[in-house]
Amino acid sequence: MGTVTRRDSTRTSRSRTSRMSATVRRRKMPTPEPDLDALLGRFAHAISMIRVSHRSLNTREHLGDEEFVLRTGLAALDALYTGLDLAIIDVHRRTQVVTSSQQRH
């Protein structure tokens, strides 16, 4: 017969889970940066689909208010797209300036 190690029956068995400090538990994983180029690409695609549907409506003889609303909406979407594009370029440039100045120090 082999030797069997006897367990002390008065001890409670504890699971050996690793304990994390409260600061480690609260630390959040960094969120990935959004793919702004992909978002603008999808936005441009949506504008293109609206523009194509607007062109197909132009073949009708009389549209009136619908055409005015579509043209106004397209102009607003184009302005929004341009504003977002310029803002993204500006943020990217500022981030590069901050990053390069931090590397110098």
TORRO-604066 format. One record per residue: x, y, z of N, C-alpha, C, O, CB in turn. Coordinates in steps of 0.02 Angstrom, whole numbers, plus 50000, padded with zeros to 5 digits. Glycine has a CB too. Layout:
REM TORRO-604066
node n.x X&n.y Y&n.z Z&ca.x X&ca.y Y&ca.z Z&c.x X&c.y Y&c.z Z&o.x X&o.y Y&o.z Z&cb.x X&cb.y Y&cb.z Z
...
REM end
This chain:
REM TORRO-604066
node n.x 50041&n.y 49941&n.z 50000&ca.x 50000&ca.y 50000&ca.z 50000&c.x 50044&c.y 50062&c.z 50000&o.x 50098&o.y 50063&o.z 50029&cb.x 49953&cb.y 50000&cb.z 50060
node n.x 50019&n.y 50113&n.z 49968&ca.x 50056&ca.y 50175&ca.z 49964&c.x 50039&c.y 50221&c.z 50023&o.x 49991&o.y 50210&o.z 50059&cb.x 50042&cb.y 50211&cb.z 49899
node n.x 50080&n.y 50271&n.z 50030&ca.x 50068&ca.y 50319&ca.z 50083&c.x 50019&c.y 50371&c.z 50059&o.x 50027&o.y 50400&o.z 50005&cb.x 50135&cb.y 50352&cb.z 50106
node n.x 49968&n.y 50383&n.z 50099&ca.x 49917&ca.y 50433&ca.z 50081&c.x 49924&c.y 50491&c.z 50129&o.x 49925&o.y 50481&o.z 50190&cb.x 49845&cb.y 50403&cb.z 50083
node n.x 49929&n.y 50551&n.z 50102&ca.x 49933&ca.y 50610&ca.z 50145&c.x 49863&c.y 50626&c.z 50168&o.x 49817&o.y 50634&o.z 50129&cb.x 49965&cb.y 50670&cb.z 50107
node n.x 49857&n.y 50629&n.z 50233&ca.x 49791&ca.y 50643&ca.z 50262&c.x 49778&c.y 50717&c.z 50264&o.x 49822&o.y 50756&o.z 50282&cb.x 49786&cb.y 50613&cb.z 50332
node n.x 49719&n.y 50737&n.z 50245&ca.x 49700&ca.y 50807&ca.z 50248&c.x 49674&c.y 50823&c.z 50316&o.x 49638&o.y 50783&o.z 50346&cb.x 49649&cb.y 50823&cb.z 50194
node n.x 49691&n.y 50881&n.z 50340&ca.x 49665&ca.y 50902&ca.z 50405&c.x 49593&c.y 50922&c.z 50395&o.x 49578&o.y 50969&o.z 50357&cb.x 49707&cb.y 50962&cb.z 50434
node n.x 49548&n.y 50887&n.z 50427&ca.x 49477&ca.y 50898&ca.z 50416&c.x 49451&c.y 50962&c.z 50448&o.x 49394&o.y 50982&o.z 50435&cb.x 49438&cb.y 50840&cb.z 50442
node n.x 49491&n.y 50994&n.z 50490&ca.x 49468&ca.y 51055&ca.z 50522&c.x 49480&c.y 51117&c.z 50478&o.x 49451&o.y 51170&o.z 50490&cb.x 49502&cb.y 51065&cb.z 50589
node n.x 49521&n.y 51110&n.z 50429&ca.x 49535&ca.y 51166&ca.z 50384&c.x 49482&c.y 51169&c.z 50329&o.x 49461&o.y 51118&o.z 50302&cb.x 49606&cb.y 51161&cb.z 50353
node n.x 49462&n.y 51229&n.z 50314&ca.x 49415&ca.y 51237&ca.z 50259&c.x 49455&c.y 51243&c.z 50195&o.x 49509&o.y 51272&o.z 50194&cb.x 49369&cb.y 51299&cb.z 50269
node n.x 49428&n.y 51216&n.z 50144&ca.x 49465&ca.y 51222&ca.z 50080&c.x 49447&c.y 51289&c.z 50048&o.x 49389&o.y 51308&o.z 50043&cb.x 49447&cb.y 51162&cb.z 50032
node n.x 49498&n.y 51324&n.z 50028&ca.x 49489&ca.y 51389&ca.z 49995&c.x 49512&c.y 51383&c.z 49923&o.x 49562&o.y 51351&o.z 49907&cb.x 49528&cb.y 51445&cb.z 50031
node n.x 49474&n.y 51413&n.z 49881&ca.x 49498&ca.y 51415&ca.z 49812&c.x 49553&c.y 51467&c.z 49808&o.x 49553&o.y 51517&o.z 49843&cb.x 49440&cb.y 51431&cb.z 49762
node n.x 49599&n.y 51453&n.z 49766&ca.x 49657&ca.y 51497&ca.z 49760&c.x 49646&c.y 51545&c.z 49701&o.x 49676&o.y 51536&o.z 49648&cb.x 49722&cb.y 51457&cb.z 49752
node n.x 49604&n.y 51593&n.z 49711&ca.x 49594&ca.y 51643&ca.z 49659&c.x 49643&c.y 51700&c.z 49669&o.x 49660&o.y 51718&o.z 49726&cb.x 49521&cb.y 51669&cb.z 49659
node n.x 49665&n.y 51726&n.z 49616&ca.x 49710&ca.y 51783&ca.z 49623&c.x 49669&c.y 51844&c.z 49643&o.x 49616&o.y 51857&o.z 49616&cb.x 49749&cb.y 51797&cb.z 49556
node n.x 49695&n.y 51879&n.z 49689&ca.x 49660&ca.y 51939&ca.z 49712&c.x 49690&c.y 52000&c.z 49679&o.x 49751&o.y 52009&o.z 49676&cb.x 49663&cb.y 51945&cb.z 49789
node n.x 49646&n.y 52041&n.z 49653&ca.x 49669&ca.y 52102&ca.z 49619&c.x 49655&c.y 52161&c.z 49664&o.x 49604&o.y 52164&o.z 49699&cb.x 49634&cb.y 52110&cb.z 49551
node n.x 49700&n.y 52208&n.z 49663&ca.x 49688&ca.y 52268&ca.z 49703&c.x 49632&c.y 52308&c.z 49671&o.x 49615&o.y 52299&o.z 49613&cb.x 49753&cb.y 52310&cb.z 49708
node n.x 49602&n.y 52352&n.z 49711&ca.x 49546&ca.y 52391&ca.z 49687&c.x 49566&c.y 52436&c.z 49628&o.x 49526&o.y 52447&o.z 49583&cb.x 49517&cb.y 52434&cb.z 49744
node n.x 49627&n.y 52461&n.z 49629&ca.x 49648&ca.y 52505&ca.z 49574&c.x 49656&c.y 52466&c.z 49510&o.x 49641&o.y 52492&o.z 49456&cb.x 49713&cb.y 52541&cb.z 49591
node n.x 49678&n.y 52405&n.z 49515&ca.x 49686&ca.y 52365&ca.z 49454&c.x 49617&c.y 52348&c.z 49427&o.x 49607&o.y 52348&o.z 49366&cb.x 49726&cb.y 52301&cb.z 49469
node n.x 49570&n.y 52332&n.z 49471&ca.x 49503&ca.y 52315&ca.z 49447&c.x 49469&c.y 52375&c.z 49415&o.x 49431&o.y 52367&o.z 49367&cb.x 49460&cb.y 52290&cb.z 49505
node n.x 49483&n.y 52434&n.z 49439&ca.x 49450&ca.y 52494&ca.z 49412&c.x 49482&c.y 52517&c.z 49348&o.x 49451&o.y 52553&o.z 49309&cb.x 49452&cb.y 52550&cb.z 49463
node n.x 49543&n.y 52497&n.z 49335&ca.x 49578&ca.y 52519&ca.z 49275&c.x 49543&c.y 52491&c.z 49214&o.x 49531&o.y 52431&o.z 49209&cb.x 49652&cb.y 52497&cb.z 49277
node n.x 49527&n.y 52534&n.z 49169&ca.x 49491&ca.y 52512&ca.z 49109&c.x 49541&c.y 52500&c.z 49054&o.x 49595&o.y 52531&o.z 49050&cb.x 49438&cb.y 52565&cb.z 49088
node n.x 49522&n.y 52455&n.z 49011&ca.x 49563&ca.y 52443&ca.z 48952&c.x 49557&c.y 52504&c.z 48906&o.x 49503&o.y 52533&o.z 48901&cb.x 49541&cb.y 52377&cb.z 48915
node n.x 49611&n.y 52522&n.z 48873&ca.x 49606&ca.y 52580&ca.z 48828&c.x 49559&c.y 52563&c.z 48770&o.x 49562&o.y 52509&o.z 48741&cb.x 49676&cb.y 52601&cb.z 48801
node n.x 49517&n.y 52611&n.z 48755&ca.x 49471&ca.y 52600&ca.z 48699&c.x 49507&c.y 52613&c.z 48634&o.x 49547&o.y 52660&o.z 48629&cb.x 49408&cb.y 52646&cb.z 48705
node n.x 49495&n.y 52572&n.z 48585&ca.x 49530&ca.y 52582&ca.z 48521&c.x 49505&c.y 52646&c.z 48488&o.x 49447&o.y 52666&o.z 48495&cb.x 49519&cb.y 52522&cb.z 48474
node n.x 49550&n.y 52678&n.z 48453&ca.x 49532&ca.y 52739&ca.z 48418&c.x 49484&c.y 52722&c.z 48361&o.x 49493&o.y 52671&o.z 48327&cb.x 49595&cb.y 52776&cb.z 48390
node n.x 49434&n.y 52763&n.z 48350&ca.x 49387&ca.y 52749&ca.z 48296&c.x 49422&c.y 52756&c.z 48228&o.x 49467&o.y 52798&o.z 48220&cb.x 49326&cb.y 52795&cb.z 48300
node n.x 49401&n.y 52717&n.z 48181&ca.x 49428&ca.y 52721&ca.z 48114&c.x 49389&c.y 52775&c.z 48076&o.x 49339&o.y 52762&o.z 48044&cb.x 49423&cb.y 52651&cb.z 48076
node n.x 49414&n.y 52835&n.z 48082&ca.x 49379&ca.y 52893&ca.z 48054&c.x 49376&c.y 52891&c.z 47978&o.x 49328&o.y 52913&o.z 47947&cb.x 49411&cb.y 52957&cb.z 48077
node n.x 49429&n.y 52864&n.z 47947&ca.x 49428&ca.y 52859&ca.z 47874&c.x 49371&c.y 52812&c.z 47851&o.x 49337&o.y 52827&o.z 47802&cb.x 49495&cb.y 52833&cb.z 47847
node n.x 49362&n.y 52758&n.z 47887&ca.x 49308&ca.y 52711&ca.z 47869&c.x 49240&c.y 52743&c.z 47880&o.x 49194&o.y 52734&o.z 47840&cb.x 49314&cb.y 52646&cb.z 47910
node n.x 49233&n.y 52780&n.z 47935&ca.x 49169&ca.y 52814&ca.z 47948&c.x 49154&c.y 52865&c.z 47893&o.x 49097&o.y 52869&o.z 47869&cb.x 49171&cb.y 52849&cb.z 48017
node n.x 49204&n.y 52904&n.z 47874&ca.x 49192&ca.y 52953&ca.z 47821&c.x 49178&c.y 52919&c.z 47755&o.x 49139&o.y 52944&o.z 47714&cb.x 49253&cb.y 53000&cb.z 47813
node n.x 49208&n.y 52861&n.z 47744&ca.x 49195&ca.y 52823&ca.z 47683&c.x 49122&c.y 52801&c.z 47680&o.x 49090&o.y 52805&o.z 47627&cb.x 49241&cb.y 52763&cb.z 47679
node n.x 49097&n.y 52777&n.z 47736&ca.x 49027&ca.y 52756&ca.z 47739&c.x 48980&c.y 52815&c.z 47731&o.x 48928&o.y 52810&o.z 47699&cb.x 49012&cb.y 52719&cb.z 47805
node n.x 49000&n.y 52872&n.z 47760&ca.x 48960&ca.y 52933&ca.z 47754&c.x 48957&c.y 52956&c.z 47681&o.x 48904&o.y 52973&o.z 47656&cb.x 48990&cb.y 52989&cb.z 47798
node n.x 49015&n.y 52955&n.z 47647&ca.x 49017&ca.y 52974&ca.z 47577&c.x 48976&c.y 52927&c.z 47534&o.x 48943&o.y 52949&o.z 47487&cb.x 49090&cb.y 52976&cb.z 47552
node n.x 48977&n.y 52863&n.z 47550&ca.x 48937&ca.y 52814&ca.z 47513&c.x 48862&c.y 52830&c.z 47521&o.x 48824&o.y 52826&o.z 47473&cb.x 48952&cb.y 52743&cb.z 47538
node n.x 48841&n.y 52846&n.z 47582&ca.x 48771&ca.y 52863&ca.z 47594&c.x 48751&c.y 52925&c.z 47555&o.x 48697&o.y 52928&o.z 47526&cb.x 48757&cb.y 52874&cb.z 47669
node n.x 48794&n.y 52975&n.z 47554&ca.x 48780&ca.y 53036&ca.z 47516&c.x 48774&c.y 53019&c.z 47441&o.x 48730&o.y 53045&o.z 47407&cb.x 48835&cb.y 53089&cb.z 47527
node n.x 48817&n.y 52976&n.z 47417&ca.x 48815&ca.y 52957&ca.z 47346&c.x 48749&c.y 52922&c.z 47329&o.x 48721&o.y 52935&o.z 47276&cb.x 48874&cb.y 52910&cb.z 47329
node n.x 48725&n.y 52879&n.z 47373&ca.x 48662&ca.y 52845&ca.z 47360&c.x 48604&c.y 52895&c.z 47357&o.x 48560&o.y 52889&o.z 47315&cb.x 48648&cb.y 52792&cb.z 47414
node n.x 48605&n.y 52944&n.z 47401&ca.x 48553&ca.y 52995&ca.z 47400&c.x 48558&c.y 53037&c.z 47337&o.x 48507&o.y 53055&o.z 47307&cb.x 48558&cb.y 53041&cb.z 47463
node n.x 48620&n.y 53053&n.z 47317&ca.x 48629&ca.y 53093&ca.z 47256&c.x 48604&c.y 53055&c.z 47195&o.x 48573&o.y 53085&o.z 47151&cb.x 48704&cb.y 53111&cb.z 47248
node n.x 48617&n.y 52990&n.z 47191&ca.x 48593&ca.y 52950&ca.z 47134&c.x 48517&c.y 52949&c.z 47133&o.x 48487&o.y 52955&o.z 47079&cb.x 48621&cb.y 52878&cb.z 47138
node n.x 48486&n.y 52941&n.z 47191&ca.x 48413&ca.y 52940&ca.z 47192&c.x 48385&c.y 53009&c.z 47173&o.x 48332&o.y 53014&o.z 47141&cb.x 48386&cb.y 52920&cb.z 47261
node n.x 48421&n.y 53062&n.z 47192&ca.x 48399&ca.y 53129&ca.z 47173&c.x 48403&c.y 53138&c.z 47097&o.x 48358&o.y 53168&o.z 47067&cb.x 48442&cb.y 53182&cb.z 47208
node n.x 48456&n.y 53113&n.z 47067&ca.x 48463&ca.y 53118&ca.z 46994&c.x 48407&c.y 53081&c.z 46959&o.x 48381&o.y 53103&o.z 46907&cb.x 48531&cb.y 53091&cb.z 46971
node n.x 48389&n.y 53023&n.z 46986&ca.x 48335&ca.y 52986&ca.z 46954&c.x 48268&c.y 53023&c.z 46960&o.x 48225&o.y 53017&o.z 46916&cb.x 48329&cb.y 52915&cb.z 46984
node n.x 48260&n.y 53060&n.z 47014&ca.x 48198&ca.y 53100&ca.z 47022&c.x 48198&c.y 53160&c.z 46975&o.x 48145&o.y 53184&o.z 46956&cb.x 48191&cb.y 53123&cb.z 47095
node n.x 48257&n.y 53184&n.z 46957&ca.x 48261&ca.y 53241&ca.z 46911&c.x 48233&c.y 53225&c.z 46842&o.x 48216&o.y 53271&o.z 46805&cb.x 48333&cb.y 53263&cb.z 46905
node n.x 48227&n.y 53162&n.z 46824&ca.x 48201&ca.y 53145&ca.z 46759&c.x 48125&c.y 53155&c.z 46755&o.x 48097&o.y 53157&o.z 46701&cb.x 48217&cb.y 53073&cb.z 46743
node n.x 48093&n.y 53162&n.z 46812&ca.x 48021&ca.y 53174&ca.z 46812&c.x 48008&c.y 53247&c.z 46794&o.x 48051&o.y 53290&o.z 46803&cb.x 47989&cb.y 53158&cb.z 46882
node n.x 47949&n.y 53259&n.z 46769&ca.x 47933&ca.y 53327&ca.z 46745&c.x 47924&c.y 53377&c.z 46802&o.x 47951&o.y 53432&o.z 46799&cb.x 47870&cb.y 53325&cb.z 46703
node n.x 47887&n.y 53359&n.z 46853&ca.x 47873&ca.y 53407&ca.z 46906&c.x 47883&c.y 53375&c.z 46974&o.x 47853&o.y 53323&o.z 46990&cb.x 47801&cb.y 53435&cb.z 46899
node n.x 47925&n.y 53407&n.z 47014&ca.x 47936&ca.y 53381&ca.z 47081&c.x 47916&c.y 53431&c.z 47135&o.x 47883&o.y 53412&o.z 47184&cb.x 48008&cb.y 53361&cb.z 47090
node n.x 47935&n.y 53493&n.z 47127&ca.x 47915&ca.y 53544&ca.z 47175&c.x 47953&c.y 53539&c.z 47241&o.x 48014&o.y 53540&o.z 47243&cb.x 47842&cb.y 53539&cb.z 47188
node n.x 47915&n.y 53535&n.z 47296&ca.x 47944&ca.y 53537&ca.z 47363&c.x 47992&c.y 53479&c.z 47377&o.x 48042&o.y 53488&o.z 47412&cb.x 47889&cb.y 53536&cb.z 47414
node n.x 47977&n.y 53420&n.z 47350&ca.x 48021&ca.y 53363&ca.z 47363&c.x 48091&c.y 53375&c.z 47337&o.x 48140&o.y 53359&o.z 47371&cb.x 47992&cb.y 53300&cb.z 47330
node n.x 48096&n.y 53404&n.z 47278&ca.x 48161&ca.y 53418&ca.z 47250&c.x 48198&c.y 53470&c.z 47291&o.x 48258&o.y 53464&o.z 47303&cb.x 48155&cb.y 53441&cb.z 47177
node n.x 48163&n.y 53522&n.z 47312&ca.x 48194&ca.y 53573&ca.z 47354&c.x 48222&c.y 53543&c.z 47419&o.x 48277&o.y 53559&o.z 47439&cb.x 48143&cb.y 53629&cb.z 47369
node n.x 48182&n.y 53500&n.z 47450&ca.x 48204&ca.y 53469&ca.z 47513&c.x 48264&c.y 53424&c.z 47501&o.x 48311&o.y 53424&o.z 47541&cb.x 48146&cb.y 53429&cb.z 47545
node n.x 48262&n.y 53385&n.z 47447&ca.x 48320&ca.y 53342&ca.z 47432&c.x 48383&c.y 53383&c.z 47419&o.x 48436&o.y 53366&o.z 47444&cb.x 48304&cb.y 53298&cb.z 47371
node n.x 48377&n.y 53436&n.z 47380&ca.x 48436&ca.y 53477&ca.z 47366&c.x 48463&c.y 53510&c.z 47429&o.x 48523&o.y 53514&o.z 47440&cb.x 48419&cb.y 53532&cb.z 47314
node n.x 48417&n.y 53534&n.z 47471&ca.x 48438&ca.y 53565&ca.z 47534&c.x 48472&c.y 53514&c.z 47580&o.x 48522&o.y 53528&o.z 47612&cb.x 48378&cb.y 53597&cb.z 47570
node n.x 48442&n.y 53454&n.z 47583&ca.x 48472&ca.y 53401&ca.z 47624&c.x 48540&c.y 53380&c.z 47599&o.x 48586&o.y 53369&o.z 47638&cb.x 48426&cb.y 53341&cb.z 47625
node n.x 48547&n.y 53373&n.z 47533&ca.x 48612&ca.y 53356&ca.z 47505&c.x 48664&c.y 53410&c.z 47519&o.x 48722&o.y 53394&o.z 47535&cb.x 48606&cb.y 53344&cb.z 47430
node n.x 48645&n.y 53472&n.z 47513&ca.x 48692&ca.y 53527&ca.z 47528&c.x 48713&c.y 53525&c.z 47601&o.x 48772&o.y 53536&o.z 47617&cb.x 48660&cb.y 53595&cb.z 47511
node n.x 48666&n.y 53511&n.z 47646&ca.x 48682&ca.y 53507&ca.z 47717&c.x 48727&c.y 53448&c.z 47731&o.x 48775&o.y 53454&o.z 47771&cb.x 48617&cb.y 53501&cb.z 47759
node n.x 48714&n.y 53390&n.z 47700&ca.x 48757&ca.y 53332&ca.z 47710&c.x 48827&c.y 53345&c.z 47682&o.x 48877&o.y 53326&o.z 47713&cb.x 48727&cb.y 53270&cb.z 47676
node n.x 48832&n.y 53376&n.z 47624&ca.x 48898&ca.y 53392&ca.z 47596&c.x 48937&c.y 53439&c.z 47642&o.x 48997&o.y 53429&o.z 47653&cb.x 48890&cb.y 53425&cb.z 47527
node n.x 48903&n.y 53489&n.z 47670&ca.x 48936&ca.y 53536&ca.z 47716&c.x 48959&c.y 53500&c.z 47779&o.x 49013&o.y 53512&o.z 47805&cb.x 48889&cb.y 53594&cb.z 47734
node n.x 48917&n.y 53456&n.z 47804&ca.x 48934&ca.y 53417&ca.z 47864&c.x 48994&c.y 53372&c.z 47850&o.x 49040&o.y 53369&o.z 47891&cb.x 48875&cb.y 53375&cb.z 47888
node n.x 48994&n.y 53338&n.z 47794&ca.x 49050&ca.y 53295&ca.z 47775&c.x 49115&c.y 53334&c.z 47771&o.x 49166&o.y 53313&o.z 47798&cb.x 49036&cb.y 53260&cb.z 47708
node n.x 49112&n.y 53392&n.z 47738&ca.x 49172&ca.y 53433&ca.z 47731&c.x 49196&c.y 53458&c.z 47800&o.x 49256&o.y 53458&o.z 47813&cb.x 49158&cb.y 53494&cb.z 47686
node n.x 49150&n.y 53478&n.z 47843&ca.x 49168&ca.y 53500&ca.z 47910&c.x 49201&c.y 53445&c.z 47950&o.x 49251&o.y 53457&o.z 47984&cb.x 49108&cb.y 53526&cb.z 47946
node n.x 49172&n.y 53385&n.z 47947&ca.x 49202&ca.y 53328&ca.z 47983&c.x 49271&c.y 53312&c.z 47956&o.x 49317&o.y 53299&o.z 47994&cb.x 49157&cb.y 53267&cb.z 47978
node n.x 49277&n.y 53311&n.z 47891&ca.x 49342&ca.y 53296&ca.z 47860&c.x 49395&c.y 53345&c.z 47881&o.x 49451&o.y 53325&o.z 47899&cb.x 49335&cb.y 53296&cb.z 47783
node n.x 49379&n.y 53410&n.z 47880&ca.x 49428&ca.y 53461&ca.z 47901&c.x 49444&c.y 53456&c.z 47975&o.x 49501&o.y 53466&o.z 47995&cb.x 49401&cb.y 53531&cb.z 47884
node n.x 49393&n.y 53440&n.z 48016&ca.x 49405&ca.y 53433&ca.z 48088&c.x 49451&c.y 53374&c.z 48103&o.x 49494&o.y 53377&o.z 48146&cb.x 49339&cb.y 53425&cb.z 48126
node n.x 49441&n.y 53319&n.z 48067&ca.x 49483&ca.y 53260&ca.z 48077&c.x 49555&c.y 53276&c.z 48057&o.x 49602&o.y 53256&o.z 48091&cb.x 49457&cb.y 53200&cb.z 48036
node n.x 49563&n.y 53311&n.z 48002&ca.x 49631&ca.y 53331&ca.z 47981&c.x 49664&c.y 53375&c.z 48034&o.x 49722&o.y 53365&o.z 48050&cb.x 49629&cb.y 53368&cb.z 47912
node n.x 49626&n.y 53422&n.z 48061&ca.x 49652&ca.y 53467&ca.z 48113&c.x 49671&c.y 53429&c.z 48176&o.x 49724&o.y 53441&o.z 48205&cb.x 49600&cb.y 53521&cb.z 48130
node n.x 49629&n.y 53383&n.z 48198&ca.x 49644&ca.y 53343&ca.z 48257&c.x 49706&c.y 53301&c.z 48245&o.x 49749&o.y 53294&o.z 48289&cb.x 49584&cb.y 53297&cb.z 48276
node n.x 49711&n.y 53272&n.z 48186&ca.x 49770&ca.y 53231&ca.z 48169&c.x 49834&c.y 53273&c.z 48171&o.x 49885&o.y 53251&o.z 48198&cb.x 49761&cb.y 53198&cb.z 48099
node n.x 49831&n.y 53332&n.z 48143&ca.x 49890&ca.y 53376&ca.z 48144&c.x 49910&c.y 53395&c.z 48215&o.x 49968&o.y 53394&o.z 48233&cb.x 49878&cb.y 53439&cb.z 48102
node n.x 49860&n.y 53413&n.z 48256&ca.x 49874&ca.y 53431&ca.z 48326&c.x 49903&c.y 53373&c.z 48365&o.x 49948&o.y 53383&o.z 48406&cb.x 49810&cb.y 53456&cb.z 48360
node n.x 49878&n.y 53314&n.z 48352&ca.x 49904&ca.y 53254&ca.z 48386&c.x 49976&c.y 53242&c.z 48367&o.x 50017&o.y 53224&o.z 48409&cb.x 49861&cb.y 53192&cb.z 48370
node n.x 49993&n.y 53252&n.z 48304&ca.x 50062&ca.y 53244&ca.z 48282&c.x 50108&c.y 53295&c.z 48314&o.x 50164&o.y 53279&o.z 48332&cb.x 50066&cb.y 53249&cb.z 48206
node n.x 50084&n.y 53357&n.z 48321&ca.x 50124&ca.y 53410&ca.z 48352&c.x 50138&c.y 53393&c.z 48425&o.x 50194&o.y 53400&o.z 48448&cb.x 50089&cb.y 53479&cb.z 48346
node n.x 50087&n.y 53371&n.z 48461&ca.x 50095&ca.y 53353&ca.z 48531&c.x 50141&c.y 53294&c.z 48539&o.x 50184&o.y 53294&o.z 48583&cb.x 50027&cb.y 53337&cb.z 48563
node n.x 50133&n.y 53244&n.z 48496&ca.x 50175&ca.y 53184&ca.z 48499&c.x 50247&c.y 53201&c.z 48486&o.x 50292&o.y 53177&o.z 48521&cb.x 50150&cb.y 53132&cb.z 48450
node n.x 50260&n.y 53242&n.z 48435&ca.x 50330&ca.y 53260&ca.z 48419&c.x 50361&c.y 53303&c.z 48472&o.x 50420&o.y 53297&o.z 48485&cb.x 50333&cb.y 53295&cb.z 48351
node n.x 50322&n.y 53348&n.z 48504&ca.x 50351&ca.y 53390&ca.z 48557&c.x 50364&c.y 53348&c.z 48620&o.x 50410&o.y 53363&o.z 48658&cb.x 50304&cb.y 53449&cb.z 48574
node n.x 50325&n.y 53296&n.z 48632&ca.x 50337&ca.y 53253&ca.z 48690&c.x 50399&c.y 53210&c.z 48678&o.x 50435&o.y 53194&o.z 48726&cb.x 50276&cb.y 53207&cb.z 48704
node n.x 50413&n.y 53192&n.z 48617&ca.x 50472&ca.y 53152&ca.z 48603&c.x 50536&c.y 53192&c.z 48612&o.x 50588&o.y 53162&o.z 48626&cb.x 50468&cb.y 53124&cb.z 48532
node n.x 50533&n.y 53257&n.z 48604&ca.x 50593&ca.y 53299&ca.z 48612&c.x 50615&c.y 53304&c.z 48684&o.x 50675&o.y 53312&o.z 48698&cb.x 50580&cb.y 53368&cb.z 48584
node n.x 50567&n.y 53299&n.z 48731&ca.x 50583&ca.y 53308&ca.z 48802&c.x 50607&c.y 53246&c.z 48833&o.x 50622&o.y 53246&o.z 48893&cb.x 50525&cb.y 53334&cb.z 48839
REM end
